[in-house]
């Protein structure tokens, strides 16, 4: 792992008390502190990969939980491989973005 990489978790919450998925990822920052490239690590089996695809299709918004337990809301996208994700910071409610 290079010095720019860090470990984190992508969490998909159905509601404030129910986390349906917690996926370990390796992050590499792309544009400042608002965009990351994420590699699912360890890789998911086919069924889990299909489940991740269903979650992204249902709502691409995840909580990104860093090693220090801080969090930020992100939008996840991929280009055909759910093991390689592009994460972008989601606009804050009321930000007008």
C-alpha positions as CSV (number, residue, x, y, z in Angstrom):
1,X,0.0,0.0,0.0
2,X,1.5,3.4,-1.0
3,X,1.5,6.3,1.4
4,X,-1.5,7.9,-0.2
5,X,-3.7,4.9,0.3
6,X,-5.8,4.3,3.3
7,X,-8.3,1.7,4.5
8,X,-12.0,2.5,5.1
9,X,-15.5,1.0,5.0
10,X,-18.4,1.8,2.7
11,X,-21.6,1.4,4.7
12,X,-25.1,1.3,3.1
13,X,-27.8,2.3,5.6
14,X,-31.5,1.4,5.1
15,X,-32.4,3.8,8.0
16,X,-30.6,5.4,10.9
17,X,-30.4,2.1,12.8
18,X,-30.0,-0.5,10.1
19,X,-26.7,-0.9,8.2
20,X,-27.3,-3.4,5.4
21,X,-23.7,-3.6,4.1
22,X,-20.3,-2.8,5.4
23,X,-17.6,-3.2,2.7
24,X,-13.9,-2.9,3.3
25,X,-12.1,-0.7,0.7
26,X,-8.7,0.7,0.0
27,X,-8.9,4.4,-0.9
28,X,-6.7,6.6,-3.0
29,X,-7.5,10.3,-3.0
30,X,-8.2,11.7,-6.4
31,X,-9.3,15.3,-6.2
32,X,-8.5,16.8,-2.8
33,X,-10.7,15.5,0.0
34,X,-13.8,15.1,-2.1
35,X,-13.1,12.3,-4.6
36,X,-11.6,8.9,-4.1
37,X,-10.8,5.8,-6.1
38,X,-11.8,2.8,-4.0
39,X,-10.9,-0.9,-4.5
40,X,-13.0,-3.4,-2.6
41,X,-10.5,-5.4,-0.6
42,X,-10.8,-8.3,-0.2
43,X,-12.6,-8.9,-3.4
44,X,-16.3,-9.9,-3.2
45,X,-17.5,-13.2,-4.4
46,X,-20.1,-13.2,-7.3
47,X,-23.2,-13.1,-5.0
48,X,-21.8,-10.3,-2.8
49,X,-20.8,-8.4,-6.0
50,X,-24.3,-8.7,-7.3
51,X,-25.7,-7.5,-4.0
52,X,-23.4,-4.5,-4.0
53,X,-24.6,-3.7,-7.6
54,X,-28.3,-3.9,-6.3
55,X,-27.5,-1.5,-3.5
56,X,-25.8,1.0,-5.9
57,X,-28.8,0.7,-8.2
58,X,-31.2,1.3,-5.3
59,X,-29.3,4.3,-4.1
60,X,-25.7,5.1,-4.8
61,X,-25.3,7.0,-1.5
62,X,-23.1,5.4,1.1
63,X,-21.4,6.4,4.4
64,X,-17.6,6.3,4.0
65,X,-16.1,5.4,7.4
66,X,-12.4,6.2,7.8
67,X,-9.9,4.5,10.0
68,X,-10.3,7.2,12.7
69,X,-14.1,6.5,12.7
70,X,-14.9,9.8,11.0
71,X,-17.5,9.6,8.3
72,X,-18.6,11.4,5.2
73,X,-21.5,10.8,2.8
74,X,-20.4,9.7,-0.7
75,X,-21.9,8.8,-4.0
76,X,-20.5,5.5,-5.5
77,X,-20.1,4.9,-9.2
78,X,-18.4,2.3,-11.3
79,X,-17.7,1.6,-14.9
80,X,-18.6,-2.1,-15.1
81,X,-16.6,-3.5,-12.2
82,X,-18.2,-3.1,-8.7
83,X,-14.7,-3.9,-7.2
84,X,-13.4,-0.6,-8.5
85,X,-15.5,2.4,-7.4
86,X,-15.3,6.1,-7.8
87,X,-16.5,7.9,-4.7
88,X,-17.5,11.5,-4.7
89,X,-18.5,13.5,-1.6
90,X,-22.3,14.0,-1.6
91,X,-23.6,17.5,-1.2
92,X,-24.6,18.4,2.3
93,X,-28.4,18.9,2.8
94,X,-29.2,22.6,2.4
95,X,-26.0,23.3,0.5
96,X,-27.9,24.2,-2.6
97,X,-25.7,21.9,-4.7
